[in-house]
Amino acid sequence: MADLSTTYMGVPLKNPVIVAASSISNYVDKVKKAEETGAAALVIRSLFEEQIHHDEMTMADFLERAANISPEIQSSFYPPVEHGGPREHLMWVEKTRRAVNMPIFASLNAVSPGAWTSYAKQLEETGIAGLEINYYIVATDPDVPGSDLEKALLDIVGAVVSEVSIPVSVKLSPYYTSTPHVVRELERRGAKAVVMFNRFLQPDIDVDDEAITNEMAYSTPQEMKVPLRWVALLYGRTGLDLALNTGVHSGRDVAKALLAGASVVQVASACLQNGLPYISTMLLDLQGWMEEKGYESLDDFRGKVSQKNVPDAFGFERAQYMQLLMSQQ
Ligand SMILES: Cc1cc2nc3c(=O)[nH]c(=O)nc-3n(C[C@H](O)[C@H](O)[C@H](O)COP(=O)(O)O)c2cc1C
């Protein structure tokens, strides 16, 4: 039997399949099912900054109204406002963590520095194995250059890393001008892994209603090519673990990710579409493929088809762009 064990940010895992941050973590039963069907670890859905502000505002508003009725109500019955927002999320993270044996990672959707270090610390106190920073920003202000936005990310990560002692990963967007530079700077700030990449919902327009529509569509295997390329380009060129995310839909996709150099994969859509038992199908397929190839462990082939290890080093860069275009009739 091929050995699927690996490590991610120093955390030992029984195999390389992690359930990505998603609605699966909304239910303890589903998290348990994910573990039973073979998932090595799970990322709990993000604690969002908007959620914190919204909850804090709601709590602040409530307390203000309550104080008008009875000033004691504030101090006697309710926690301080700053702890009102993410409290339920923190309790949920801890409850989930206690319900399973597999490592549980938490995710923080940071935009501004400051309060974020304190939420990172509080998440750490729930006993999680590591923390994923989910940096999601849509740049709309032409006065703000990309370098400022990158600096903001690096500042957040540096501040969080210095606040916690658990390993920190960063879930990146695929839209950086120089992904290798961002990854190197994240490593310098003490991150232990990058998750490549987040998959953003793209708004659509309904031409009948002439209005914006938003739909939660699942990924397709075709979408794996973007992270696959970047994992292949970065493997062996960074000390960070590379978690390939987006478009992993089969055991063969997991094999592909590992050949490119991924430490682990993160999977959401395939689990939501096919049900959690599908994780065991993916693992059996990976195992079958490894046995066919004569591989005994993941290290036997990890990074074998990364840019560093293939004869055609340009294959992952412009991907024979010109020849392919010219050959089309
Ligand atoms: C229903 C749903 C909820 C999600 N919630 C989060 C979240 O809270 N935080 C996050 O970083 N990503 C979230 N994601 C994104 C996934 O973690 C993942 O990055 C994305 O779905 C791409 O992986 P996939 O191709 O396996 O679906 C969510 C995805 C789905 C489908």
The ligand as a MOL file (V3000), in Angstrom:
LIG
                    3D

  0  0  0     0  0            999 V3000
M  V30 BEGIN CTAB
M  V30 COUNTS 31 33 0 0 0
M  V30 BEGIN ATOM
M  V30 1 C -19.7940 27.4070 -0.3970 0
M  V30 2 C -18.3720 27.9050 -0.3490 0
M  V30 3 C -17.9500 28.6780 0.7410 0
M  V30 4 C -16.6410 29.1540 0.7840 0
M  V30 5 N -16.2240 29.8600 1.8730 0
M  V30 6 C -14.9290 30.2810 1.9450 0
M  V30 7 C -14.4430 30.9570 3.0800 0
M  V30 8 O -15.1600 31.2160 4.0490 0
M  V30 9 N -13.1310 31.3570 3.0790 0
M  V30 10 C -12.2800 31.0830 2.0330 0
M  V30 11 O -11.0940 31.4360 2.0910 0
M  V30 12 N -12.7240 30.4240 0.9510 0
M  V30 13 C -14.0010 30.0150 0.8790 0
M  V30 14 N -14.4410 29.3350 -0.2180 0
M  V30 15 C -13.5000 29.0760 -1.3190 0
M  V30 16 C -12.8670 27.6900 -1.1960 0
M  V30 17 O -12.1360 27.5600 0.0070 0
M  V30 18 C -11.9250 27.4100 -2.3620 0
M  V30 19 O -10.8650 28.3480 -2.3390 0
M  V30 20 C -12.6090 27.5200 -3.7260 0
M  V30 21 O -13.9100 26.9630 -3.7020 0
M  V30 22 C -11.7760 26.8150 -4.7910 0
M  V30 23 O -11.6420 25.4410 -4.4940 0
M  V30 24 P -12.5240 24.3470 -5.2800 0
M  V30 25 O -12.1700 24.4500 -6.7090 0
M  V30 26 O -12.1120 23.0250 -4.6980 0
M  V30 27 O -13.9490 24.6790 -5.0100 0
M  V30 28 C -15.7400 28.8630 -0.2850 0
M  V30 29 C -16.1740 28.0720 -1.3600 0
M  V30 30 C -17.4610 27.6050 -1.4060 0
M  V30 31 C -17.8920 26.7690 -2.5940 0
M  V30 END ATOM
M  V30 BEGIN BOND
M  V30 1 1 1 2
M  V30 2 1 2 3
M  V30 3 2 2 30
M  V30 4 2 3 4
M  V30 5 1 4 5
M  V30 6 1 4 28
M  V30 7 2 5 6
M  V30 8 1 6 7
M  V30 9 1 6 13
M  V30 10 2 7 8
M  V30 11 1 7 9
M  V30 12 1 9 10
M  V30 13 2 10 11
M  V30 14 1 10 12
M  V30 15 2 12 13
M  V30 16 1 13 14
M  V30 17 1 14 15
M  V30 18 1 14 28
M  V30 19 1 15 16
M  V30 20 1 16 17
M  V30 21 1 16 18
M  V30 22 1 18 19
M  V30 23 1 18 20
M  V30 24 1 20 21
M  V30 25 1 20 22
M  V30 26 1 22 23
M  V30 27 1 23 24
M  V30 28 2 24 25
M  V30 29 1 24 26
M  V30 30 1 24 27
M  V30 31 2 28 29
M  V30 32 1 29 30
M  V30 33 1 30 31
M  V30 END BOND
M  V30 END CTAB
M  END
